[in-house]
Every structure is written in C-alpha cells, then in structure tokens.
Amino acid sequence: MPHLPSALRKAPHPLVDIQNSRDDRNIPIDKVGVRNVKYPIDVRIREGGLQRTVGVFTLTVDLPHEFKGTHMSRFLEVLGLHSADISSLTIPAILSDLRSRLSAETAHLDVAFTYFREKAAPVTGKKGMMGYECGFSAASGAHEDFITTVNVPVTTLCPCSKEISDYGAHNQRGYVKLRIRPSGLIWLEELIDLVESVASAPLYPVLKRPDEKFVTELAYMNPRFVEDMVREVAARLDQRADLLAYAIEVENHESIHDHNAYAAISRVVVGANVSPIC
C-alpha cells in the first residue's frame, strides 16, 4: 500500500457522477468521445491468422440534450475488450457494446493503421516488408455503415513525356486512395493487388540491379496519367458484385513540376440504396 499524504487519509468523499447530471441548454450533441487513441490491435490476414499493428482510433457516440457529459473511460474499456481482432466482422460488436455501455442511440468508430505485407522483388526474389496505410470507418444505430480504406503507393510514368522525348520519360510516385463500402468481406490484400495491377509499376521494399532494370522498363511500357489510373481502378471495381459504393483518389507527386497531379471518381452501384462516399 503506497504512503498517502495525511490530507488523503481521511474518510473518502462521495464520488459524484457529474457526467450523468442534467444539462438545461436543450442541445443534443451529434458526436462525443475520444480521438487519437493509439492502441495495439490485431488485423486479419487473407492467408489466415492475425497481424499485430498499432491502430489510431476515434470512438464517439451521440449525447442526448439532457445529459451533461459522456463517460470517456468506457470507450477505452470497450476497445480493450475487442482489440484482439479488428475487422468488418468484429467492429459491429464494438459499436453495439459502445451503444449499450454509454446508453447511446448511435456509435461511430474510425481506425487508421499500417498493414504490412512481405513482398518479393520481381527478378531476384529478394524479400522485404511493405507497409500500406489502411483504415476502417463504421457507424451503428439509426444509420449503419462500414467503409474500408487503403492507400497504395505506385509508380506512374507520364505518357506525354514518353511521347515527346527522344530519351526516356519522367516518372513519379503516385498514391491511390481507395475507399469502398462493401456488401461482404473484402480483404485488404485484394484491394492492394487491384490497384498495383493497373499502375505503371508497383513499388517494392528491396530492389537489386536486375529488379531495378525490370521495374524501370515495366513502367516505361505502361505509361499512366492520373486520369488513366483513376479510370483503370474504377473499371475493375465496376466488375465486382460485392460493392455498394466506392471513391477513388489518385495523386502523383510530380518529379518535374512544383505541384501534384490529381484525379477522383466516386460512384454508387446501380440499385444500391446507400449514399455516396464523400
């Protein structure tokens, strides 16, 4: 038992629940909770098993007009119970638990994390770990929603530069941010593979000289504007039957300009009764 100052050794004072007291301003709050919560989590791997990473969470609920505040500690308690498996299959239970413990009608969860994949170089097969920034956003209550996000870095080579230059063409690193509203389970790996398949060339964590030659020539044979990239990704998503909506953003960090090139497409699948992804 730690030594307590004399001021703390007297009879305990009643602990009043201020958050649960009444508020008379008659103003409900749409979202209240915790942000920038860093927590170790496990994310499902397509090949089986779980990957340990760190999630950055925002957890919120609605607050009726009559309550002064919410109980912030309960968000962390719920997260601690469920962090061993964060996926589209388990997040609904987290939201249900938040609504129950906080007596809320709606609950929201946003989590961003780095997802790692072992990737082999295209010629030598040298392996390294490639990180992809991913995330889930979900809501439960009056409005049910689930969105998966992947941000995939790629190589793009400029078709105009290739066409007009006698020697070479400028290329750059591009980023494809893909957000989908699925109708079932879609693996992060599926989305990453889809994006990389339509780039001028994928990125790799380890490249030896034979690999660098291969990737450079591959990009030269597959020039892509940002317009090409966003359309190619959209065309492949349009072929899927397990999507309700999607939003694609492509941004190239230009190598010969002091600005970035950008393109975006957002679609709701015909017949799907959902809102666009903003």
ABEGO torsion letter per residue (X at the ends): XBBBBAAAABBBBBBBBAAABBBAAGBBBABBEBBGBBBBBBBBBAAEEBBBBBBBBBBBBBBBAABABBBAAAAAAAAAAAAABBBAAAAAAAAAAAAAAAGBABBBBBBBBBBBBBBBBAAAGBBBBBBBBBBBBBBBEABBBBBBBBBBBBBBBBAAAAAABABEBBBBBBBBBBBBBBABBBBAAAAAAAAAAABABBBBABBBAAAAAAAAAAAAABBBBAAAAAAAAAAAAAABAABABBBBBBBBBBAABABBBBBBBBBBBBGBBBBBBX
